[in-house]
Amino acid sequence: MPVVGASEFVRGFGRYQDEAYREVVKVTSHGRVIGGYLAAPDLELFERMKRHAGEVLVVGDLLDDVVADIQAAEYGSGPE
C-alpha cells in the first residue's frame, strides 16, 4: 500500500488517482496517517460493509433453507 505525504498527494493527484484503482493510497501529514484515497468501487464496498457492520442476525429468525445452506457450507469455498 503506497504511503504519501499530503503535499505530494496534492501535487501528484492524477497519478495517485490512478494508483487508487490498484490499491488504497495512504496519505500522511507530519508522519501520521490522516486519510486514505480509494477508487469508487472500493468506496461503495466500504460503505456497504459499514452499513451492515452493526447488523445482528438471530439464528432462530432464519428460514430453514438458509440454516440448511449454512450447515452444508464448506470453509473456503466461494459463492456459486
ZIKABEL-V765773 format. One record per residue. N is the residue number from 1. RES is the residue in three letters. SS is DSSP state (helix for helix, strand for strand, loop for the rest). PSI is psi in radians with two decimals (* if undefined). OMEGA is omega in whole degrees, 0 to 359 (* if undefined). Layout:
n: {N:N}
res: {RES:RES}
ss: {SS:SS}
psi: {PSI:PSI}
omega: {OMEGA:OMEGA}
This chain:
n: {1:2:3:4:5:6:7:8:9:10:11:12:13:14:15:16:17:18:19:20:21:22:23:24:25:26:27:28:29:30:31:32:33:34:35:36:37:38:39:40:41:42:43:44:45:46:47:48:49:50:51:52:53:54:55:56:57:58:59:60:61:62:63:64:65:66:67:68:69:70:71:72:73:74:75:76:77:78:79:80}
res: {MET:PRO:VAL:VAL:GLY:ALA:SER:GLU:PHE:VAL:ARG:GLY:PHE:GLY:ARG:TYR:GLN:ASP:GLU:ALA:TYR:ARG:GLU:VAL:VAL:LYS:VAL:THR:SER:HIS:GLY:ARG:VAL:ILE:GLY:GLY:TYR:LEU:ALA:ALA:PRO:ASP:LEU:GLU:LEU:PHE:GLU:ARG:MET:LYS:ARG:HIS:ALA:GLY:GLU:VAL:LEU:VAL:VAL:GLY:ASP:LEU:LEU:ASP:ASP:VAL:VAL:ALA:ASP:ILE:GLN:ALA:ALA:GLU:TYR:GLY:SER:GLY:PRO:GLU}
ss: {loop:loop:strand:strand:strand:helix:helix:helix:helix:helix:helix:loop:helix:helix:helix:helix:helix:helix:helix:loop:loop:loop:loop:loop:strand:strand:strand:strand:strand:loop:loop:strand:strand:strand:strand:strand:strand:loop:loop:helix:helix:helix:helix:helix:helix:helix:helix:helix:helix:helix:helix:helix:loop:loop:loop:loop:loop:loop:helix:helix:helix:loop:loop:helix:helix:helix:helix:helix:helix:helix:helix:helix:loop:loop:loop:loop:loop:loop:loop:loop}
psi: {2.11:2.47:2.22:2.52:2.69:-0.74:-0.79:-0.67:-0.78:-0.79:-0.63:0.60:-0.78:-0.76:-0.78:-0.47:-0.76:-0.71:-0.60:-0.37:-0.28:-0.69:2.83:2.43:2.03:2.34:2.28:2.76:2.20:0.69:0.06:2.57:2.21:-0.14:-3.08:2.65:2.23:2.77:2.73:-0.78:-0.64:-0.64:-0.75:-0.76:-0.80:-0.81:-0.68:-0.77:-0.70:-0.69:-0.64:-0.07:-0.64:0.06:2.31:2.26:2.28:2.12:-0.68:-0.32:-0.15:2.57:2.66:-0.67:-0.53:-0.75:-0.74:-0.72:-0.71:-0.76:-0.56:-0.15:2.60:2.38:2.32:-0.16:2.40:3.12:2.63:*}
omega: {180:176:185:177:183:180:178:179:180:181:184:187:181:179:183:175:177:180:182:177:176:180:181:177:177:179:182:172:181:174:178:181:179:180:179:179:181:182:183:179:178:178:178:178:179:181:178:179:180:178:184:184:181:182:181:176:177:185:180:179:181:176:183:181:177:177:179:178:179:180:181:183:177:179:175:178:182:178:181:*}
